Amino acid sequence: MWKSAVTALIAAATFGPALAQTDEFEQGMGTMWEVLWHQSGTPTRLVRWEQEMKVRVFGVNMAAHKQHTLQALRDVAAEAGVRITDVSDRPDAAQVANVSIEITPDTMLEENQPCVTYLNFQTETRIDSAAMQMRNRDAWRCAYHEAMHVMGVRGHPAGKTVLSYFPTKVDGLLPLDKAMLRAWYSPRMRAGMTPFEVLPVLGDELVQTMPDPVKAGQARDKFFGKTIEQMQAFADGKGDVPMIVKRSGKSTDEGIRFGRMEMSYFLGVAYLEGVTVPQDPSQAVRWLQRAANMGSRTAQARLGATAR
């Protein structure tokens, strides 16, 4: 008994830090992956700002909320490397602003949705404008959460992020939020990228924050393999609906069907380009064909281009 206890203590001392880092990294990768899913339970493409953000803050109780709200926007924009200008006091603010933030009376908005952000884009690539609303009594705790959404990060993942419904911090960005924004706006990213094109960039950014990048890289590759396996089953309609979809809160049968079609397309692109998975043209055609059969015009066009 004593010998076993000593052995356990030695193992904990030897492997404890490595296991702790692995657990932390896997949790971080799970958050990074989940942020690529919309509340409807469907995977999304990358959208981001490619122009200066001109911000107008208006509404009730400006003295209490304006500076904190602007600071949240400035903090996320600084991590992303996007220029931001406050145009609130300009006479033509309503016309020139491409980010409108309204502090509403407490009687507005739904009780279970005290703040909301709408991103506007002609195609799911570049953000053209954004509109945010926050109730007066909730504006302080909502500002950083919604500022992340304004930058194009649309998911509501679990984990150590202000995007979580149960964040550990609401008045500033967490390290994982900063890593997300740096990756989201890195030169390796381009507007409209699919989740499997985005995931390696997010993963590489997270690896660089770990004390042992080599072990973190191994954990990243293991996460990629497990995720691809789960998403293939989801796209094929096999097994249970993944927890990432169930946790979204607003998934529907129609949304799940759409998600399977989109995921089939995303898998096709992944195998076609060799992102997250090794390049495999036959697998690419298989998944693109499945998406096309389910009604994806994007997949149909990609198949046509591949055949030429």
N, C-alpha and C positions, 0 to 999 in steps of 0.2 A: 504494500500500500504506500509506504513512505517513498520507495524507489519510483513508483509510478507518479507520485505527486511531484517529486523533484524533476523527473523527465518532462512532465507537463509544464512546469515553470520554465525549464530551459527552453522548451519549444516555443513557449509564449514570448520569452525574451528574444529568441532568435528570429522567429517568423512574424511576431506581432506587428511590427512596423510595416513590413511588406504586405501582410494581409490587410492592415488598416488602409494602406494606400490603394490596394486593389479594390477594396470595397468602396472607398471614396471615389475612385475613378469610374467604377461601374455605375455608381449612382449618378455621377456627373454625366456620363455618356447617355444614361437613360433619360436624363433631363434634356440633354441636347437633342436626342432623337424625338422626344415627345413634343418639343417646341415646334417641330415641323408638321404638327397635326392641328387642324382647325377644331374648334369646339363641336362642330357637326360630326366629328369622328372621321374626317377625310384628310388624307395627306395633302400638303400644299407645296407650291413652288416658291422659290425665293423672290421676294419683292423688296426693293429698297429705294432710298432717295438717291437721285443722281443730279440734284440741283440744290441750290440754297434753300433752306427752310425759313420762310417769313411768317412769324408767329403773331397771332392776335389773341390776347386773353381778354375776355369780357364777361359780364354777368354780375352776380350779386356778391357782396362782401369782398371786393377786390383788395381792400387793405390787408385782409387776413391771408389771402390765397395767391395773389399774383406773383410775388417774388419766389415763393416756394415752388409754384408750378413752373415758372420759367427756369429755376435752377435745375429741376428734374429734366427738362428738355435740354438744357445746356450740358448737363452731365452725360446724357446718352449720346448727344451729338458729338461731344468731345471724344468719347471712346470710339465712335464711328468715323471721326474725321470729317464730319459734315458741318458746313458753316450754317450758323443760325443767327437771325436778326429779329429783334422785337419791334414790331410795327404797330403795336397796340394804340399808341398815342397819335398816330397819323390820321388826318381827316379822311383819307381814302383807305383806311385799314381793311375794311370789309372787302374792298376790291383787290388789294394787292396781296393779302395774306393767302398762303397756301396751307397753313396750319391754323385752324380755328379752334380755340379752347373756350368753352362756355362753362362758367360756374352757375349751376341752376339752383332755384329754390329747392328746399327739402321735399316739397310736395311733387316734384317732377321725377321722372324715371321710375323704374320698377323697384320694389323693395329688395328683390334678390339680384338687382343689377344697378347698383348705385353709381356706376361709372361705365362709360362705353366709348370705344373709338371706332370710327369708320374710315377705312382706307379707300381712296378712289384712284382707279387706274383704268386706262383704256384696254390694256392687255395686262396679264398677270406677270408683269416684269417691273417696270418703273412706277414708283408712286407719284401721281400727279398732284394730289392734295390729300389732306387728312382733316377730320373733324372729331373733336373729343368733347364729351360732356361729363361733368362730375357734379354730384349733389354737394351743396354747401357743407353739410356736416361730414361728408366723406372725402372731400377734395384732398385733404392733407394725406390720408393713407392711400389714396388712389393715384397720386401724381406720378410716382416712379413706375408703377405697374402700367399705367396707360402710356407713359412716355416710351416704354419699351415697345408697345404695340404701334405707336406712331412711327417708330423706326422700321417697321415691317415685320417684327418678330411676333407672330400671331398666336402661338400656342399658349396653353395654360398648364404647363407641366408641374408635376410634383418635384420637390427638391429644394435646394438652397438658392432660390431665385425670387425676385420680387414679382415674377409672373405667377407664382404659386398662389392658390386660393388661401393658403395658410402660411404666409411668408414669415420668416424669422426677423425680417427687417422691412420697414416700409418707407423710411425716410432717407434712403440712399441705395446705391447699387451694391450688390454683393459680388464677390470675385467671379462667380459663374456668369453673372449678367455681363460683366465687363469682357470676359472671354468670348461670350456669344457675340457681342457687338463687334469686337475686333475681327472675329472670323467672318461675320456677316458682311462686313464692309472691307474685307481684305482684297487685294488685287487678284487673288485666286478665284474669287467669286464673280459671277456675272448674273445679271438680272434674268429671272425666268428659269434658273437651274432647278432640276428635280431633286427630291430629297436625297437620293443616293449619290448625286453629284455634290450636294452640300455637306453630307455627313462626314466625309473624310477631312474636309477643311475644319469643321467644328471639332472633330476628334483630334486633329493635329494641334490645334490651339490649346485644347485641354491637356494634351500630353505635355506641352511645354510648361504648364503650371505645376506639374507633379515633381516631387523631390527626386524620383528615379524614372526618368523618361523612357529608359529601356523596358522596364517592367510595365510601365503605363502603355507603351506601344504594343506589347504582347497582349495586354488586357483589351486594348482597342481592337486589335485584329480578331480576338475571340468574340468580342461584342458584335463586330460586323458579321461574322459567320452565323451567330445565333439569330441576329436580326433578319438576315436574308432568309434563313430557313423559316422563320415565323411568318415573314411577309409572303413567301411563296405559298405557304399553306393558306394564308388569308386570301391571296389573289385567286387561288384555285378553289376557294370555297370549302376547304377541308378543316375539320376540327372546330373548336370553339372560336368565336370572335375574339381577337386579341384584347387584353386588358387596356391597351392604349386607346382602343376604340370605345370600350365600355366606360372608361373614366372620363371621356369627353363631356358627358352630361347631356348632350343634345343629339346624340346619334339616332337615326331612324333606319327603318328597313331600306328605304330608298337611298339614304345616304350611305349605308353599308354597301349596297350594290354599286353605287357610283365609286365608292372607295376601292372596291375590288377591281373595277375597270381601270381606275387611275393607277393603282398599284401594279397592275399587269403592264401598263405602259411604262411606268417608272423602272420596273425590273428589266424590261426590254432595252431601255436606254442604258441601264447600268451594265448589262452584258455586252451591248453594242460598243460602248465606249471604254469598258474596263474600269469602271469606278465602283468602289466598295467591293467589287467581285472581279476575278480575272476575266479578261475579254473572252467571249464565247459567242461567235456569230449565230450558231444553231440555236442556242438558248435565247439569244436576242430575238430571232425571228419567231420562235415559239411564243414568247410573251407578248411581242408586238401583235402577232396574229390573234392571240386571245383577246387583247384589248380591242383590236379592230372588230372582232366578231361581237363584242359587247357594245359596240357603237362609238368607239373613240375615233373621231376624225383625225386627231393628231397622230394616232398610231397608224391609221390608214395612209396618211401622207408620209410618215417615216418609212413605212414598208415600201411604198412606191419609190422613195429616194434610195433606199437600200438596194432595191432590185436593179436600179439603173447602173 
